[in-house]
Amino acid sequence: MNRSIIFSTLREVNRKWRCLEISRLADEICLTGSKVRDLKVCQPNVEMHCIQNYDSDSSDGEDEKQETTDDLTAHLKPLDPDKKSITTIALNAAPVIATKEEIEQKRHIGHSVKEVTYNPKYDELYAPQVGPANPYKTRQMSAVRNTLSGFAEAAHVSNFEFENQRRTFHSYGYAMDPSEGNSVVSEPVLVGDEVAKEENKGKTVFESAKKRPEDKRKRLRNDNPGDIEGYLGPWGKFIDEKTVMKPNEEEKKELDEILAKRSKSSKQTEEKTADEKTTLHIKDAYDYQGRSFLHTPQDVGVNLKSDEPPEKCFLPKKQIHTWTGHTKGVSAIRWFPRSAHLLLSCSMDCKIKIWEVYNDRRCVRTYSGHKQAVRDITFNNSGTEFLSCGYDRYIKLWDTETGECKSRFTSRKVPYCIKYHPEEDKQHLFVAGTSDKKIVCWDIRSGEIVQEYDRHLGAVNTITFVDHNRRFVSTSDDKSLRVWEWDIPVDFKYIADPSMHSCPAVQLSPNGKWLACQSMDNKIIIFNVLNRFKYMRKKTFTGHMVAGYACGVDFSPDMSYLISGDADGKVYVWDWKTTKLYNKFKAHDDVCVGVLWHPHETSKVATCGWDGVIKYWD
């Protein structure tokens, strides 16, 4: 009988039923080949199912796996056709159980496994996830990591225990090993200096240990609470008070005089704030419908509630009204938000007044509360409140309608400029530039300073919010511009040039793209807000004299003109595109400090000066 035919037949059986002893069976059949006429294969018993989980290493296709027993017996034919006797051999192959080493080699722990029910070996934990192992990776590199340096897990360690062991190790040279044993159940395992551990009996620095030779504190340490009379505790006195150095009578008198002078000079005299009061100048604070003067009028012929600027603006040519009431020079004027139907002014006579812009153009209310000249004023978004700052070092919050002074803020420095945060959800915050080179952010609700921007080298003159109120620009006497991210006390852009001068007045254009800065060298310089605050050297407006004065600048609502005050009391009007000087006219007898173009009118401009007069031009 040909051994190769039997071997191939049994190999087919092995593929189907995973018989592992092919060679031994082939040899036995070859020895009895003369008596074998046919070979009928019986199916293995049920015990063969126990090894079905171990797949064959053969790479044959699915068709080969689906062969039936009939297909296998079809290859076997009677060896001798003359003999009709058939000998049947039943091969009930016994299940071959793999060894422990073979099973461990085939075990694989995936990265998604959360729990392992057996104790895996080191090779299994460091086995590759998929495919063969990378020969160029070390075992540490091939391990599971969630950080660049390894696998980090959350640990819960008491701060006291950590500091206790750390200080003990630095002081005595030994500490408890956290990875060995439990100090509660068994004696803790200590690492470090064994000699020092035996001397101190394994105690920590927070326990009473033997005094070190470097410890020079000569104190009584009777810390036994059982000794009621002699117990001193940690506040024990020195051993001998006679050894303590004491001054004699002459030295004591001199020291007392020095201490008295220091205490007298260190006492800060509390300045009494001026009494805040208000005066209503109109007969009725409310009309027949119960509306106050803050209500936007509807019968003035101009849509004051519209957010769109006028299509075309024109040059102002004549004076149409004069507001008189301040006894000294006017420092600043501000439009009422959005509608601009009211005008707020602050003066060096320590008073603040609000005026009507339409109809009778009366003085509506006067706010008195500063002891010295008022420097700057600003409305909140709704116009119901406004802030004022003066040379008396106080910032005061006023109610526009009632005239009540709601809050007072002071950092004991002169605030030069103030500005509310323009966002609606941050109306409780405002920033103030002070004389001590700082920009201070106050919280109206708590009355405390929440942030300080301290990078300037001189007094801060202006604060202007740009870039959708995410940033603000500040100018200072140090001849520089600094751009800040809100609530980050480090300027991310510093603009300074040897040819630059300080800019005491800054105005943002209506479209938010340009920043016009009144420079002390009789120029108005322009910065591009959107292009990384680029200095536009070719766009410079000249012709006026402003050296030494903080004369304000403003844009027309349609961005056609740029206007500015002058030290001689004149108003200058330039064309925005060509920087050509269009017009100039005498407006005040003294310095023209402020100019404001009405946001809803085509040619209405309000100006104020140090002659104490506010004028309205058309």
NORGIDA-V472071 format. One record per residue. N is the residue number from 1. RES is the residue in one small letter. BURIAL is # if it has 9 or more other ideal C-beta (glycine too) atoms within 8 Angstrom, else .. Layout:
# NORGIDA-V472071
n=<N/N>
res=<RES/RES>
burial=<BURIAL/BURIAL>
This chain:
# NORGIDA-V472071
n=<1/2/3/4/5/6/7/8/9/10/11/12/13/14/15/16/17/18/19/20/21/22/23/24/25/26/27/28/29/30/31/32/33/34/35/36/37/38/39/40/41/42/43/44/45/46/47/48/49/50/51/52/53/54/55/56/57/58/59/60/61/62/63/64/65/66/67/68/69/70/71/72/73/74/75/76/77/78/79/80/81/82/83/84/85/86/87/88/89/90/91/92/93/94/95/96/97/98/99/100/101/102/103/104/105/106/107/108/109/110/111/112/113/114/115/116/117/118/119/120/121/122/123/124/125/126/127/128/129/130/131/132/133/134/135/136/137/138/139/140/141/142/143/144/145/146/147/148/149/150/151/152/153/154/155/156/157/158/159/160/161/162/163/164/165/166/167/168/169/170/171/172/173/174/175/176/177/178/179/180/181/182/183/184/185/186/187/188/189/190/191/192/193/194/195/196/197/198/199/200/201/202/203/204/205/206/207/208/209/210/211/212/213/214/215/216/217/218/219/220/221/222/223/224/225/226/227/228/229/230/231/232/233/234/235/236/237/238/239/240/241/242/243/244/245/246/247/248/249/250/251/252/253/254/255/256/257/258/259/260/261/262/263/264/265/266/267/268/269/270/271/272/273/274/275/276/277/278/279/280/281/282/283/284/285/286/287/288/289/290/291/292/293/294/295/296/297/298/299/300/301/302/303/304/305/306/307/308/309/310/311/312/313/314/315/316/317/318/319/320/321/322/323/324/325/326/327/328/329/330/331/332/333/334/335/336/337/338/339/340/341/342/343/344/345/346/347/348/349/350/351/352/353/354/355/356/357/358/359/360/361/362/363/364/365/366/367/368/369/370/371/372/373/374/375/376/377/378/379/380/381/382/383/384/385/386/387/388/389/390/391/392/393/394/395/396/397/398/399/400/401/402/403/404/405/406/407/408/409/410/411/412/413/414/415/416/417/418/419/420/421/422/423/424/425/426/427/428/429/430/431/432/433/434/435/436/437/438/439/440/441/442/443/444/445/446/447/448/449/450/451/452/453/454/455/456/457/458/459/460/461/462/463/464/465/466/467/468/469/470/471/472/473/474/475/476/477/478/479/480/481/482/483/484/485/486/487/488/489/490/491/492/493/494/495/496/497/498/499/500/501/502/503/504/505/506/507/508/509/510/511/512/513/514/515/516/517/518/519/520/521/522/523/524/525/526/527/528/529/530/531/532/533/534/535/536/537/538/539/540/541/542/543/544/545/546/547/548/549/550/551/552/553/554/555/556/557/558/559/560/561/562/563/564/565/566/567/568/569/570/571/572/573/574/575/576/577/578/579/580/581/582/583/584/585/586/587/588/589/590/591/592/593/594/595/596/597/598/599/600/601/602/603/604/605/606/607/608/609/610/611/612/613/614/615/616/617/618>
res=<m/n/r/s/i/i/f/s/t/l/r/e/v/n/r/k/w/r/c/l/e/i/s/r/l/a/d/e/i/c/l/t/g/s/k/v/r/d/l/k/v/c/q/p/n/v/e/m/h/c/i/q/n/y/d/s/d/s/s/d/g/e/d/e/k/q/e/t/t/d/d/l/t/a/h/l/k/p/l/d/p/d/k/k/s/i/t/t/i/a/l/n/a/a/p/v/i/a/t/k/e/e/i/e/q/k/r/h/i/g/h/s/v/k/e/v/t/y/n/p/k/y/d/e/l/y/a/p/q/v/g/p/a/n/p/y/k/t/r/q/m/s/a/v/r/n/t/l/s/g/f/a/e/a/a/h/v/s/n/f/e/f/e/n/q/r/r/t/f/h/s/y/g/y/a/m/d/p/s/e/g/n/s/v/v/s/e/p/v/l/v/g/d/e/v/a/k/e/e/n/k/g/k/t/v/f/e/s/a/k/k/r/p/e/d/k/r/k/r/l/r/n/d/n/p/g/d/i/e/g/y/l/g/p/w/g/k/f/i/d/e/k/t/v/m/k/p/n/e/e/e/k/k/e/l/d/e/i/l/a/k/r/s/k/s/s/k/q/t/e/e/k/t/a/d/e/k/t/t/l/h/i/k/d/a/y/d/y/q/g/r/s/f/l/h/t/p/q/d/v/g/v/n/l/k/s/d/e/p/p/e/k/c/f/l/p/k/k/q/i/h/t/w/t/g/h/t/k/g/v/s/a/i/r/w/f/p/r/s/a/h/l/l/l/s/c/s/m/d/c/k/i/k/i/w/e/v/y/n/d/r/r/c/v/r/t/y/s/g/h/k/q/a/v/r/d/i/t/f/n/n/s/g/t/e/f/l/s/c/g/y/d/r/y/i/k/l/w/d/t/e/t/g/e/c/k/s/r/f/t/s/r/k/v/p/y/c/i/k/y/h/p/e/e/d/k/q/h/l/f/v/a/g/t/s/d/k/k/i/v/c/w/d/i/r/s/g/e/i/v/q/e/y/d/r/h/l/g/a/v/n/t/i/t/f/v/d/h/n/r/r/f/v/s/t/s/d/d/k/s/l/r/v/w/e/w/d/i/p/v/d/f/k/y/i/a/d/p/s/m/h/s/c/p/a/v/q/l/s/p/n/g/k/w/l/a/c/q/s/m/d/n/k/i/i/i/f/n/v/l/n/r/f/k/y/m/r/k/k/t/f/t/g/h/m/v/a/g/y/a/c/g/v/d/f/s/p/d/m/s/y/l/i/s/g/d/a/d/g/k/v/y/v/w/d/w/k/t/t/k/l/y/n/k/f/k/a/h/d/d/v/c/v/g/v/l/w/h/p/h/e/t/s/k/v/a/t/c/g/w/d/g/v/i/k/y/w/d>
burial=<#/././././#/#/#/#/#/#/#/#/#/#/#/#/#/#/././#/././#/#/././#/#/././#/././#/#/#/#/#/#/././#/./././#/././#/././././././././././././#/#/./#/././././#/#/./././././././././././././././././#/./#/././#/././././././#/#/././././#/././././././././././././././#/#/./#/././././././././././././././#/#/././././././././././././././././././#/./#/#/#/#/#/#/././#/./#/#/#/#/./././#/././././././#/./#/./#/./././#/#/././#/./././#/#/./././#/././././././././././././#/#/./././././././#/#/./././#/./#/./././././././././././././#/././#/./././././././././././././././././#/#/./#/./#/././././././././././././././#/#/././#/././#/./././#/./././././#/././#/././#/././././././#/././#/././#/#/#/#/#/#/#/#/#/./#/#/#/#/#/#/#/#/#/#/#/#/#/#/#/#/#/#/#/./././#/./#/#/#/#/#/#/#/#/././#/#/#/#/#/#/#/#/#/./#/./#/#/#/#/#/#/./#/#/#/#/#/#/#/#/#/#/./#/./#/././#/#/./#/./#/./#/#/#/#/#/#/#/./././././#/./#/#/#/#/#/#/././#/#/#/#/#/#/#/#/././././#/././#/#/././#/./#/#/#/#/#/#/#/#/#/././#/./#/#/#/#/#/#/./#/#/#/#/#/#/#/./#/././#/./#/./././#/././././#/./#/#/#/#/#/#/#/#/././#/./#/#/#/#/#/#/#/./#/./#/#/#/#/#/#/./././#/./#/#/./././#/#/././#/./#/././#/./#/#/#/#/#/#/#/#/#/./#/#/#/#/#/#/#/./#/#/#/#/#/#/#/#/././#/./#/././#/././#/#/./#/#/#/#/#/#/#/#/#/#/#/#/./#/#/#/#/#/#/#/#/#/#/#/#/#/#/#/#>
